[in-house]
Amino acid sequence: MIPDWPDEPFERALVVAAHPDDETLGASGLLQRLHAAGTAVTLVVATDGEAAFPASGADERRELGRTRRRELRDSLRAQGLSEVEPVWLGLPDSGLASRGDELTAAVRSHVDGHDLCLLPWPDDPHPDHQAAARAALAAAPVSAQCWSYPIWLWHRLSLDDPVIPWPRARSLRLTDAERDAKAAAIATFTSQLKPGPRGEEPILPEEVLAHFSGGTEVFFREPPRTSAPVSRFASLYAAADDPWSVATKWYERRKRAMVLACLPEEHYGTVVEPACGVGALTRDLAARAGRVVAFDPVPAAVERTRAAVADLSHVDVHIGAVPAAIPAGPADLLVYSELLYYLDDAALDATIEASAAALRPGGHLLAVHWLPWAPEAPRDGRDAHARLLAHPAFEPLVEHTDEQFLLHVLRRR
């Protein structure tokens, strides 16, 4: 069963479509839901869809392009989105694959301030959909959540095709009103619902429309493929002394208390804390350790941690990033708080290997991560912990899961 679409607020949504009607078929219910919640919607349409019937001549294509623009405006009105004025890029229909740089630049000019990006599924079996997805992902702000909507997947692929990323799927259940509005919106695309000028089959015959008339829409999370850039965190520290409010927020204070309570030993010799942030947890760990080695890739974070532990001579704080900065060991305890999900596959694998090498036999590794999926993160906390638990060097000692975070303590075999 596909989990539900996350109930999260968004201020501004950027929607990218290859053709007029893609966004309506794949995401009408979500767009209605977002609009009703007060989310501002920007719709960027790459082509006019003028090449829907390839045998048409130049004049026919121009007329079809004008028709499809009118249909999209009618569709938006049917969805209650009449104030959304599409951004028309006017790139060639069925030719986006060769205009990738231009398309990316055009999308990038509209991304500022958006915290949600909706785009065609990158593996959807249509080259224009794939090109639009690549451009949107390349242009999207690092701080925006990216989600894709499939179109031709439903008609051209088997649902057990391994290319479909079902673990990243979420399902939005439409209300009756949303479903009715979506049906009315789809009905406005008459040029796609009737035979072509030479009797061609409709682009959207009944068997295709059946995939979009149900009560749910499916979206795939499109996480970054690479580790979150250090520059992203540097900008957060430049904007605030304590970007995550670790000193005042109850979530942070409760999490630190749980971390300390779950440590199996009262005292550790050498403790290593990567990504030490502003040093709140560093200071707590120092009370349970003979020596603490803390590091962070952001110089401003290192400065703040040094200030937080300035009176503690047994704490060493320096600039560094995993996996390279993990000391050779032997260490008695490694603590990963809100870090591992920011790493791509290669960096995470290397960090886990370096951690296993650094810990003495019987040493402990504590990992604690927020459960929601951060926009900058290639994975969520559950995936990061699953990779730790799967490593043969570790055995689990403690597991704590609540509605906000996941915590594990592992022992080095």
Secondary structure by P-SEA (a helix, b strand, c coil): cccccccccccbbbbbbccccccccccaaaaaaaaaabbbbbbbbccccccccccccaaaaaaaaaaaaaaaaaaaaaacccccccccccccccccccaaaaaaaaaaaccccccbbbbcccccccaaaaaaaaaaaacccccbbbbbbbccccccccccccccccccbbbbbbcaaaaaaaaaaaaacccccccccccccccccccccccccccbbbbbbbcccccccaaaaaaaaaaccccccccccaaaaaaaaaaaaacccccccbbbbccccccaaaaaaaaaccbbbbbbccaaaaaaaaaaacccccbbbbbbccccccccccccbbbbccccccccaaaaaaaaaaaaaaccccbbbbbbbbccccccccccaaaaaaaaaacccccccbbbbcccbbbbbbbcc
